[in-house]
C-alpha cells in the first residue's frame, strides 16, 4: 500500500471511530426525543424515569408520573421507536451487502424485489393462513416470500442473460412489480374488514409494535450482521470483481447466494413488522461511504447505526407532521429517497 493510500485509510479509520462514537450518542438522544414527542408531549425526565422503573424496578420508584404517561412511554412509543431502529439498521446493512455482492450502487432490498416478496408472504399469513405458528408465523412467511422473490430475481436474470449489475437491478424491478401484483390479488381475495389495515401496513407503519414481537427482528439482525462482519473482507473482494474474488479463494456463486439468502432473511423479518419501507438500504450506505471509506469492516457497522438513526427520525416526522394522525413511514422515506435517487443518478452520470 502506498503512503497516500495509508494516509487515506488512517483518515477513514479516524472518521469511523468518530462516526460510531457520535452516532451512539445521537441514537440515544433520538430515541429519547422519539418517545417524548408526539400528539401528547412527555417530558424527557418522565421518559427515562418510566424506562428506568421498568428495566430496574427497585432502582427508580414509580409514581412520579401519571398512568397515561407511563402507558404512552412503555406500551406505545418505546417499542415503536425500538422497532424503527431495528428495521432501519437491518435495511441499511442489507443494502450495503447487496451493493457489494452485485457491484451496483443502486442495489437495495426494495429495488431488487426482496421487500415485495416479504410483503407478499406476510399478506398471505395475515389474511389467509392465520397465525398457524404463533407469533413466528408472519416473520416465517415473510422470509419465505423474500426468499422466493430473491430466487425469482436470480432466475429472471439468468434467463434474460442479465449478467451486468445494472440489468440485475432491472430484473429486480420487474420481479417487484410481479410479486406486488400477486400481493394485491391476495388482498382482493382476503377479508374486506382487514383490507384497510393491510393496505396501511403495506405503505410502511410501525404503529402495531409490541414488546413480544421485538425479539424476532433483534435476533435476526444481530445474527446476520455478525455474519456480514465476519465476511467483510470477502465483500470487499466481491466489489473488485468475480475473478479477483476467486483468486482469493472465495467460492463466488456460493458466497453471493448465501449473501442473498441472509439479506432475504433480514428483509423478510423487518418487512413482516414494518411493511414496505423503501430507499433506506440505498441511501444510508452511500452516505456512510462518503465519510468512512469503502472498506466493509467500517461500512457495515456504520450503516447499521446510521440506518437506525435515520428511520427513528423518519418515524418522528410520520407521527408529528400531521399529529394526531400518523403518516405511513414509507411515504416519508419515499419522498426523501426519491430525491436522493435522482441526485445519485446525476452524480453517476
Secondary structure, DSSP 4 states (H G I P E B T S, - for coil): --HHHHHHHHHHHHHHHHHHHHHHHHHHHHHHHHHH-SSS---HHHHHHHHHHHHSTTTS-S-SS-HHHHHIIIIIIHHHHHHHHHHHHHHHHHHHHHHHHTT-TT--TTTTTHHHHHHHHHHHIIIII-STTTTHHHHHHHHHHHHHHHHHHHHHHHHTT--SHHHHHHHHHHHHHHHHHHHHHHHHHS-HHHHHHHHHHHT---TT--GGGHHHHHHHHHHHHHHHHHTHHHHHHHHH-HHHHHHTT--HHHHHHHHHHHHHHHHHHHHHHH----SHHHHHHHHHHHHH-S-HHHHHHHHHHHHHHHHHHHHHHHHHTTTTSPPPHHHHHHHHHHHHHHHHHHHH-
